[in-house]
Amino acid sequence: MTFCAQCGAERPDSAAFCGKCGTPAGAKAPAAPAAPTAPATQNVGGFVPSKVITTFVMAFFLPVVALFLAISGKREARAAGPTADALNRIAFIVSIISSSIIVLYVFVLIIAAIVAAASYNSYYY
């Protein structure tokens, strides 16, 4: 017994054609189609570099670190494609907003501490 080169079905050695698909016995297997290739600059499958993902996550937890990561990873994010670039821009904006809120919070905390210290000193002295 041999196998058909086209469909893989078994056929007797003496058969001139495949009983399933009709391919001649001496036919060779068809060549596999070539895989499509994408240009090196195109982002295939939505791949986002780990540095961009790290920047996005850090923007919510450590905004100052994320700010530096977003700035340093801008070129890599743009090269990876529109998804990574958009994610990097969102992380940059969130980290700026979060950093501003933290600075404002620290400023208010310092002012409150100064006011509390001044009122404590004036109450006891």
Backbone hydrogen bonds in HBPLUS format (Angstrom, degrees):
<---DONOR---> <-ACCEPTOR-->    atom                        ^
c    i                          cat <-CA-CA->   ^        H-A-AA   ^      H-
h    n   atom  resd res      DA  || num        DHA   H-A  angle D-A-AA Bond
n    s   type  num  typ     dist DA aas  dist angle  dist       angle   num
A0002-THR N   A0011-ARG O   2.93 MM   9  5.48 176.0  1.93 170.1 169.7     1
A0011-ARG N   A0002-THR O   2.83 MM   9  5.48 151.5  1.91 152.1 153.1     2
A0004-CYS N   A0009-ALA O   2.84 MM   5  5.33 155.9  1.89 147.9 155.7     3
A0008-GLY N   A0004-CYS O   3.04 MM   4  4.62 133.4  2.26 113.8 125.6     4
A0015-ALA N   A0012-PRO O   3.16 MM   3  5.42 160.0  2.20 109.5 115.6     5
A0025-ALA N   A0016-ALA O   2.74 MM   9  5.09 147.8  1.85 145.3 139.1     6
A0018-CYS N   A0023-THR O   2.88 MM   5  5.26 147.1  1.99 138.5 149.0     7
A0022-GLY N   A0018-CYS O   2.99 MM   4  4.61 135.7  2.19 117.5 128.6     8
A0027-ALA N   A0024-PRO O   3.20 MM   3  5.54 166.6  2.22 114.8 118.1     9
A0042-GLN N   A0039-PRO O   3.12 MM   3  5.48 158.5  2.16 112.2 118.7    10
A0052-VAL N   A0049-PRO O   3.06 MM   3  5.49 129.0  2.33 107.7 119.8    11
A0053-ILE N   A0049-PRO O   3.25 MM   4  6.66 157.6  2.31 150.2 156.5    12
A0054-THR N   A0050-SER O   2.88 MM   4  6.04 162.1  1.92 150.5 155.3    13
A0055-THR N   A0051-LYS O   3.01 MM   4  6.14 153.7  2.08 138.7 145.9    14
A0056-PHE N   A0052-VAL O   2.98 MM   4  6.23 156.2  2.04 146.9 153.0    15
A0057-VAL N   A0053-ILE O   3.03 MM   4  6.31 159.8  2.07 153.0 157.5    16
A0058-MET N   A0054-THR O   2.89 MM   4  6.01 165.0  1.91 153.0 157.7    17
A0059-ALA N   A0055-THR O   3.02 MM   4  6.10 135.9  2.22 142.3 152.7    18
A0060-PHE N   A0057-VAL O   3.23 MM   3  5.88 155.0  2.29 114.5 120.3    19
A0061-PHE N   A0058-MET O   3.11 MM   3  5.07 125.3  2.42  96.3 110.6    20
A0062-LEU N   A0058-MET O   2.75 MM   4  5.06 147.2  1.86 136.5 147.8    21
A0066-ALA N   A0062-LEU O   2.99 MM   4  6.20 163.2  2.02 158.2 163.7    22
A0067-LEU N   A0063-PRO O   2.90 MM   4  6.02 142.7  2.04 140.0 149.5    23
A0068-PHE N   A0064-VAL O   3.29 MM   4  6.64 156.7  2.35 145.3 149.0    24
A0069-LEU N   A0065-VAL O   2.95 MM   4  6.27 157.5  2.01 150.1 157.3    25
A0070-ALA N   A0066-ALA O   2.79 MM   4  5.90 157.4  1.84 149.2 154.9    26
A0071-ILE N   A0067-LEU O   3.12 MM   4  6.32 155.6  2.18 143.4 149.6    27
A0072-SER N   A0068-PHE O   2.94 MM   4  6.10 164.3  1.97 148.8 153.5    28
A0073-GLY N   A0069-LEU O   2.83 MM   4  5.81 139.6  2.00 143.9 154.0    29
A0077-ALA N   A0073-GLY O   2.93 MM   4  6.08 158.0  1.97 154.6 160.9    30
A0078-ARG N   A0074-LYS O   3.00 MM   4  6.21 157.2  2.05 150.1 155.9    31
A0079-ALA N   A0075-ARG O   3.03 MM   4  6.22 152.7  2.11 145.6 153.0    32
A0080-ALA N   A0076-GLU O   3.06 MM   4  6.22 138.5  2.24 139.7 150.3    33
A0085-ASP N   A0081-GLY O   3.04 MM   4  6.19 157.1  2.09 150.7 158.1    34
A0086-ALA N   A0082-PRO O   2.93 MM   4  5.97 161.4  1.96 144.3 148.8    35
A0087-LEU N   A0083-THR O   3.00 MM   4  6.19 160.5  2.04 148.9 154.6    36
A0088-ASN N   A0084-ALA O   2.93 MM   4  6.07 153.7  2.00 145.0 152.0    37
A0089-ARG N   A0085-ASP O   2.97 MM   4  6.22 153.1  2.04 146.5 153.8    38
A0090-ILE N   A0086-ALA O   2.94 MM   4  6.19 158.2  1.99 150.4 156.1    39
A0091-ALA N   A0087-LEU O   2.99 MM   4  6.17 161.7  2.03 146.0 151.2    40
A0092-PHE N   A0088-ASN O   2.93 MM   4  6.13 151.4  2.02 142.8 150.8    41
A0093-ILE N   A0089-ARG O   2.99 MM   4  6.25 161.3  2.02 150.5 154.4    42
A0094-VAL N   A0090-ILE O   2.87 MM   4  6.09 168.5  1.89 157.9 161.2    43
A0095-SER N   A0091-ALA O   2.88 MM   4  5.95 155.3  1.94 144.2 151.4    44
A0096-ILE N   A0092-PHE O   3.00 MM   4  6.23 148.3  2.10 143.8 152.2    45
A0097-ILE N   A0093-ILE O   3.00 MM   4  6.26 164.4  2.02 152.7 156.6    46
A0098-SER N   A0094-VAL O   2.83 MM   4  5.97 166.3  1.85 151.3 155.8    47
A0099-SER N   A0095-SER O   2.87 MM   4  5.84 157.2  1.92 139.3 146.2    48
A0100-SER N   A0096-ILE O   2.95 MM   4  6.09 155.0  2.01 144.7 151.6    49
A0101-ILE N   A0097-ILE O   2.96 MM   4  6.24 154.3  2.02 148.9 155.9    50
A0102-ILE N   A0098-SER O   2.96 MM   4  6.21 157.4  2.01 149.3 155.3    51
A0103-VAL N   A0099-SER O   2.92 MM   4  6.15 161.7  1.95 150.3 155.2    52
A0104-LEU N   A0100-SER O   2.91 MM   4  6.08 161.4  1.94 147.7 153.1    53
A0105-TYR N   A0101-ILE O   2.83 MM   4  6.01 156.3  1.89 146.4 153.4    54
A0106-VAL N   A0102-ILE O   2.89 MM   4  6.12 162.8  1.92 153.4 157.3    55
A0107-PHE N   A0103-VAL O   2.90 MM   4  6.08 157.5  1.95 148.3 155.0    56
A0108-VAL N   A0104-LEU O   2.90 MM   4  6.15 163.5  1.93 152.6 156.4    57
A0109-LEU N   A0105-TYR O   2.88 MM   4  6.06 154.2  1.94 146.9 154.9    58
A0110-ILE N   A0106-VAL O   2.89 MM   4  6.12 155.7  1.95 149.3 155.1    59
A0111-ILE N   A0107-PHE O   2.98 MM   4  6.25 164.2  2.01 151.8 156.1    60
A0112-ALA N   A0108-VAL O   2.86 MM   4  6.03 159.7  1.90 148.7 154.6    61
A0113-ALA N   A0109-LEU O   2.91 MM   4  6.12 150.4  2.00 143.0 151.2    62
A0114-ILE N   A0110-ILE O   2.92 MM   4  6.19 154.4  1.98 150.3 157.1    63
A0115-VAL N   A0111-ILE O   2.91 MM   4  6.14 163.2  1.94 153.0 157.5    64
A0116-ALA N   A0112-ALA O   2.86 MM   4  5.98 158.7  1.91 144.8 151.3    65
A0117-ALA N   A0113-ALA O   2.88 MM   4  6.00 156.4  1.93 143.9 150.4    66
A0118-ALA N   A0114-ILE O   2.87 MM   4  6.05 155.8  1.93 146.3 153.4    67
A0119-SER N   A0115-VAL O   2.93 MM   4  6.11 158.6  1.98 148.9 154.5    68
A0120-TYR N   A0116-ALA O   2.89 MM   4  6.00 145.9  2.01 141.7 151.6    69
A0121-ASN N   A0117-ALA O   2.96 MM   4  6.10 162.4  1.99 148.0 152.1    70
A0122-SER N   A0118-ALA O   3.06 MM   4  6.20 157.3  2.11 143.9 150.0    71
A0123-TYR N   A0119-SER O   3.07 MM   4  6.03 136.9  2.26 133.7 143.9    72
A0124-TYR N   A0120-TYR O   3.15 MM   4  6.33 159.7  2.19 152.1 155.7    73
A0125-TYR N   A0121-ASN O   3.02 MM   4  5.77 139.0  2.19 142.2 151.3    74
